[in-house]
Amino acid sequence: MKKLGIPVELIKITSWLQERKFKVKILQSLSQERNATEGLPQDSPLSLLLFDIFVIDLPEAITVPNSRVFQFADDTLIVVQGLKLELSLKK
């Protein structure tokens, strides 16, 4: 995030992510309450932003010859060109 010029104050968004609890309901059964130690709250507006930051370097990270990476929103398509399907799949 620092690489993208995002201020340190925004990077340190932790307070609303701490001390979160959850329960799981399956049919009529409800689990015990547990601590949520990872991830974002469901439908968090940060989800899309953090996902985009996570995948922004993906095209540069894929260094397979004769390949291209296409991205739109949360979709990623990796195209590899080769003479034989089996060889292209192994790349």
Phi, psi and omega in degrees: 000324178299323180300329180273000179082019179283129182301147181304324181301323180282333179292328185271038178280095182230333189301318182280354177264353183268156176056040176268144181235158175210159173227153178246131179246124175236116187054244181259002182265136179240129182286171173289156178290138179228161177277137173266107185260352181221163174081179180251157174300148180303138181064024178293135177295342178284340184305309182295318180297312181294324176297314179299319178296322181295320186261001185300328181267003183303314180301323179285334182282336180270109186248027179286131178300147179058040178232155176221149179242128177243133180228140173210122183053241181256019178256139177227131177237126177248121181249126178239128180259136179198170181282327181233137182302316183300318180291320180295322179294328180286337180293000000 
